[in-house]
Amino acid sequence: MVITLATVKMSSRGQVVIPQQLREGLGLVEGCKLKVYQEGKKIIMVAEPESKPEELFVAASKDATKKAMEISHELDETKLRELLKEIGVKA
């Protein structure tokens, strides 16, 4: 996994620009939504999926959708912990 670290500057309106290399590597395009989390002094941004779970699991029961989302969140958390570990941040 290649990790690109960059320093960005926050505007007076609180905006930051995600570097092009990172946007392209993550497939982020204009209009993508990002969830923003705070962990201590860290800001973590996670891209939201383009489709809602309800749209993906139309024929699934409510319980099946819930279970799929729980597994998805666990996978996201695991990837996030691995990423933080790779860049030297204790999670």
C-alpha positions as CSV (number, residue, x, y, z in Angstrom):
1,M,0.0,0.0,0.0
2,V,1.4,3.4,-1.0
3,I,0.6,6.2,1.4
4,T,1.1,9.8,0.3
5,L,1.4,12.3,3.1
6,A,1.0,16.0,2.3
7,T,0.7,19.3,4.1
8,V,-2.3,21.3,3.3
9,K,-3.4,24.8,4.4
10,M,-6.8,25.5,5.8
11,S,-8.7,28.5,4.4
12,S,-10.4,31.2,6.5
13,R,-13.6,29.3,5.8
14,G,-12.2,26.0,7.2
15,Q,-11.7,24.4,3.8
16,V,-8.7,22.2,2.8
17,V,-7.8,20.9,-0.6
18,I,-7.2,17.1,-0.8
19,P,-4.1,16.7,-3.1
20,Q,-4.8,15.5,-6.6
21,Q,-2.7,12.4,-6.2
22,L,-4.8,11.3,-3.2
23,R,-8.1,12.2,-4.9
24,E,-7.2,10.2,-8.0
25,G,-5.8,7.2,-5.9
26,L,-9.1,7.0,-4.0
27,G,-11.3,7.7,-6.9
28,L,-12.7,10.9,-5.3
29,V,-14.5,13.2,-7.7
30,E,-16.4,16.5,-7.3
31,G,-19.5,16.0,-5.2
32,C,-18.2,12.9,-3.3
33,K,-19.2,13.0,0.4
34,L,-16.7,12.4,3.1
35,K,-17.5,11.5,6.7
36,V,-15.2,13.5,9.1
37,Y,-14.2,12.2,12.5
38,Q,-12.1,13.6,15.3
39,E,-9.8,11.3,17.2
40,G,-7.7,13.3,19.7
41,K,-5.9,15.9,17.6
42,K,-6.4,13.9,14.4
43,I,-9.0,14.6,11.7
44,I,-10.0,11.4,9.8
45,M,-12.0,11.6,6.6
46,V,-13.7,8.5,5.1
47,A,-15.4,8.5,1.7
48,E,-19.1,7.6,1.9
49,P,-20.3,4.9,-0.5
50,E,-22.2,6.3,-3.5
51,S,-25.1,4.0,-2.9
52,K,-27.0,3.6,0.3
53,P,-27.2,0.1,1.8
54,E,-31.0,0.0,1.2
55,E,-30.3,0.5,-2.5
56,L,-27.7,-2.2,-2.6
57,F,-29.8,-4.8,-0.7
58,V,-33.2,-4.3,-2.2
59,A,-34.2,-7.9,-2.0
60,A,-32.5,-8.5,1.4
61,S,-34.3,-8.5,4.7
62,K,-33.7,-5.7,7.2
63,D,-31.6,-8.1,9.4
64,A,-29.4,-9.1,6.4
65,T,-28.8,-5.5,5.5
66,K,-27.9,-4.7,9.2
67,K,-25.5,-7.7,9.3
68,A,-23.8,-6.7,6.0
69,M,-23.3,-3.1,7.3
70,E,-21.8,-4.4,10.6
71,I,-19.3,-6.4,8.6
72,S,-18.5,-3.5,6.3
73,H,-17.9,-1.2,9.3
74,E,-15.6,-3.8,10.9
75,L,-13.6,-4.0,7.6
76,D,-13.4,-0.2,7.4
77,E,-12.2,0.0,11.0
78,T,-9.5,-2.7,10.3
79,K,-8.2,-0.9,7.3
80,L,-8.2,2.4,9.2
81,R,-6.2,0.8,12.0
82,E,-3.7,-0.7,9.6
83,L,-3.3,2.6,7.8
84,L,-2.7,4.5,11.1
85,K,-0.2,1.8,12.1
86,E,1.7,2.1,8.8
87,I,2.1,5.9,9.2
88,G,3.2,5.5,12.8
89,V,0.1,6.7,14.6
90,K,-1.0,4.7,17.7
91,A,-4.7,4.0,17.5
